[in-house]
């Protein structure tokens, strides 16, 4: 347990950020999974639109690297296009 007040504050901030990041990362993973398990092309494209927004937001907030977001978007788009054909 920290003794200094600044260390205590840092610990509180770290716990809050970890919780927030975990929730956002979980929502992102769920959104990407919905694209992969979608049965029709319409479902897949709707799920992709949501996943794309979440990926862009996560990259903007440095939750994931921007290249990782681009890679996921590219692979998910390929999945969507394969379901439409």
trRosetta pair geometry for C-beta under 8 A, 3 or more apart (Angstrom, degrees):
i j d omega theta_ij theta_ji phi_ij phi_ji
2 7 3.3 -154 -169 121 143 118
2 8 5.0 -159 82 -64 119 60
2 10 7.4 104 -53 55 171 101
2 11 5.7 -167 3 -25 130 133
3 7 6.8 38 50 54 47 138
4 7 4.2 89 65 5 93 106
4 8 6.9 -156 94 -9 49 83
5 8 5.5 -50 -149 33 36 115
5 9 6.4 38 152 -19 66 103
6 9 5.6 -51 -149 36 34 112
6 10 6.3 39 150 -22 64 105
7 10 5.4 -50 -147 35 34 115
7 11 6.4 37 153 -21 64 103
8 11 5.7 -53 -152 33 31 112
8 12 6.6 31 150 -17 64 103
9 12 5.7 -53 -151 36 34 111
9 13 6.3 33 152 -18 67 106
10 13 5.7 -55 -147 38 31 111
10 14 6.2 33 154 -23 65 107
11 14 5.6 -52 -145 34 30 113
11 15 6.5 30 156 -18 63 104
12 15 5.9 -56 -150 35 30 109
12 16 6.4 26 154 -16 64 109
13 16 5.8 -59 -148 39 31 110
13 17 6.1 27 157 -17 67 109
14 17 5.9 -56 -143 39 28 108
14 18 6.2 31 157 -22 64 108
15 18 5.8 -54 -146 35 28 112
15 19 6.4 28 156 -19 62 106
16 19 5.9 -56 -151 35 30 111
16 20 6.4 26 154 -16 65 108
17 20 5.7 -56 -146 39 33 110
17 21 6.0 31 157 -18 68 109
18 21 5.9 -56 -143 39 27 109
18 22 6.2 30 157 -23 63 108
19 22 5.9 -55 -148 33 27 111
19 23 6.6 25 155 -16 62 106
20 23 6.0 -58 -153 36 30 109
20 24 6.3 23 155 -13 66 109
21 24 5.8 -58 -144 41 31 108
21 25 5.9 29 158 -19 68 110
21 63 6.0 174 -139 -130 90 99
22 25 5.9 -55 -142 39 27 109
22 26 6.3 29 157 -20 62 108
23 26 5.8 -57 -148 36 28 111
23 27 6.4 27 155 -17 64 106
24 27 5.8 -54 -148 37 32 111
24 28 6.3 35 152 -22 64 107
24 54 8.0 177 -173 -164 82 100
24 58 6.4 157 151 -101 116 97
24 61 7.9 -56 164 79 165 145
24 63 5.8 -97 109 -123 132 158
25 28 5.5 -53 -149 35 33 115
25 29 6.4 32 154 -18 65 104
25 58 7.6 101 -93 -130 60 133
25 63 6.4 -163 -73 173 86 121
25 64 7.9 121 -112 -49 93 103
26 29 5.8 -53 -146 36 32 109
26 30 6.3 32 155 -18 64 106
27 30 5.7 -54 -147 37 31 112
27 31 6.3 33 154 -21 64 106
27 54 6.5 -142 120 -141 98 142
28 31 5.8 -55 -149 34 29 111
28 32 6.5 26 154 -16 64 105
28 51 7.5 95 -158 -144 62 74
28 54 4.9 -178 -108 145 77 124
28 55 6.7 112 -149 -78 111 59
28 58 5.5 29 -92 -55 147 150
28 63 7.6 165 -28 117 154 139
28 64 7.7 -177 152 -15 167 133
29 32 5.8 -55 -148 37 32 109
29 33 6.3 34 153 -21 65 106
30 33 5.6 -55 -148 35 32 112
30 34 6.5 38 153 -25 64 102
31 34 5.7 -49 -152 27 32 114
31 35 7.2 35 150 -20 60 98
31 47 6.8 171 -171 -174 67 82
31 50 5.3 -132 -148 117 120 103
31 51 4.1 166 139 -93 106 77
31 54 5.1 115 45 29 164 153
32 35 5.8 -49 -160 27 39 112
32 36 6.8 31 148 -14 67 106
32 51 5.2 112 -81 -140 56 132
32 55 7.8 83 -73 -65 106 111
32 72 6.4 -62 -114 -174 135 122
32 76 6.3 -108 -141 -87 83 130
33 36 5.7 -59 -151 39 39 109
33 37 6.1 13 160 -2 74 112
34 37 6.4 -65 -135 48 27 94
34 38 6.4 54 158 -56 62 93
34 47 4.2 -149 118 -145 103 133
34 50 7.6 -3 74 70 138 128
34 51 7.2 -170 59 -55 98 115
35 38 6.0 -35 -154 -7 28 118
35 44 5.8 76 -156 -153 65 73
35 47 4.4 -173 -79 115 64 116
35 48 5.0 87 -118 -75 123 70
35 51 5.3 -51 -35 -9 130 154
35 76 4.9 22 123 -155 159 109
35 79 6.0 101 141 90 101 135
35 80 6.6 -55 -167 -64 107 94
36 76 7.5 -89 -58 -121 78 81
36 79 5.8 -64 -104 -165 63 160
38 43 3.9 -177 -158 109 112 106
38 44 3.8 176 84 -74 146 71
38 47 5.4 -159 -60 15 133 143
38 83 6.6 12 92 -127 102 171
39 43 6.1 47 46 40 67 147
40 43 4.8 97 57 8 82 100
40 44 6.8 -147 96 -5 44 90
40 83 7.1 117 161 162 22 121
41 44 5.5 -56 -146 40 34 114
41 45 6.2 32 157 -20 68 105
41 80 7.1 92 -151 -173 75 70
41 83 4.7 168 -91 117 71 96
41 84 3.9 91 -129 -92 140 70
42 45 6.0 -55 -144 36 28 105
42 46 6.5 26 157 -15 63 106
43 46 5.9 -59 -150 38 30 109
43 47 6.1 25 155 -15 66 111
44 47 5.8 -58 -144 41 29 109
44 48 6.1 33 154 -25 64 107
44 79 6.9 -142 -161 122 128 90
44 80 4.6 168 140 -120 115 75
44 83 4.7 115 -7 61 163 155
44 84 7.6 -130 68 -48 133 82
45 48 5.4 -48 -142 34 32 116
45 49 6.6 40 155 -26 62 98
45 80 5.6 101 -82 -159 64 125
45 84 7.7 53 -51 -68 113 118
46 49 5.9 -49 -155 26 32 112
46 50 7.0 26 151 -11 62 103
47 50 5.9 -57 -155 39 36 109
47 51 6.1 33 150 -17 69 110
48 51 5.5 -56 -141 42 33 110
48 52 5.9 39 157 -26 67 105
48 76 5.6 159 -124 143 96 114
48 77 6.7 101 -157 -90 139 58
48 80 4.8 -12 -53 -70 152 143
49 52 5.8 -51 -146 31 26 113
49 53 6.8 27 154 -17 60 103
50 53 5.9 -56 -155 34 32 109
50 54 6.4 26 153 -14 66 109
51 54 5.7 -58 -147 41 33 110
51 55 6.1 35 155 -22 68 107
51 72 7.8 -121 158 141 113 112
51 73 7.8 168 119 -104 98 69
51 76 5.9 -132 106 -170 145 167
52 55 5.8 -53 -144 36 29 111
52 56 6.4 28 156 -17 63 106
52 73 5.7 73 -117 -123 84 108
52 76 7.6 -157 -67 86 81 139
53 56 5.9 -58 -149 37 29 109
53 57 6.3 25 155 -16 65 109
54 57 5.7 -56 -145 39 31 110
54 58 6.1 32 156 -21 66 107
55 58 5.7 -54 -144 37 29 111
55 59 6.4 27 156 -17 64 106
55 64 7.6 -51 -151 59 70 134
55 69 4.3 143 169 -152 97 94
55 72 5.6 -159 -122 84 140 124
55 73 5.6 -176 96 -61 159 97
56 59 5.9 -57 -148 38 30 108
56 60 6.2 32 153 -22 65 108
56 69 6.5 123 -83 173 37 141
57 60 5.6 -53 -146 35 31 113
57 61 6.3 13 160 -4 66 110
58 61 6.2 -65 -144 48 27 98
58 63 4.0 -80 -162 62 82 122
58 64 4.9 30 137 20 115 99
58 69 6.3 169 78 -93 98 120
59 62 7.6 32 -175 -79 32 30
59 63 7.4 -75 -59 48 24 79
59 64 5.8 -49 -83 77 65 82
59 65 7.0 4 -128 129 88 21
59 66 4.3 93 -170 -103 122 63
59 68 7.5 -180 -95 65 102 81
59 69 3.7 -66 -57 -16 129 156
59 70 7.9 70 -95 -31 159 72
64 68 4.7 -105 163 83 111 130
64 69 5.7 134 95 -55 116 88
65 68 4.4 92 62 3 87 106
65 69 7.1 -152 94 -7 46 84
66 69 5.5 -49 -150 34 38 115
66 70 6.4 39 151 -19 66 103
67 70 5.5 -51 -147 37 36 113
67 71 6.3 39 152 -22 66 104
68 71 5.6 -51 -146 35 32 113
68 72 6.4 31 155 -17 64 104
69 72 5.9 -55 -149 37 30 109
69 73 6.3 30 154 -19 64 107
70 73 5.7 -54 -146 36 31 111
70 74 6.3 33 155 -21 64 107
71 74 5.8 -56 -149 35 29 112
71 75 6.4 21 157 -13 64 108
72 75 5.9 -60 -146 41 31 105
72 76 6.0 27 158 -17 67 110
73 76 5.9 -58 -143 40 28 108
73 77 6.2 31 157 -22 64 107
74 77 5.9 -55 -148 34 27 111
74 78 6.7 30 152 -20 61 104
75 78 5.6 -50 -153 32 35 115
75 79 6.8 38 148 -20 64 101
76 79 5.4 -49 -154 32 39 114
76 80 6.5 40 148 -20 68 102
77 80 5.5 -49 -147 35 37 113
77 81 6.3 34 154 -16 67 106
78 81 5.8 -54 -144 40 30 110
78 82 6.3 32 155 -21 64 106
79 82 5.8 -56 -148 34 29 110
79 83 6.6 27 153 -19 63 105
80 83 5.9 -58 -154 34 31 109
80 84 6.7 27 152 -20 64 107
81 84 5.7 -54 -147 32 36 111
81 85 6.8 25 159 -15 65 106
82 85 6.3 -61 -150 36 33 104
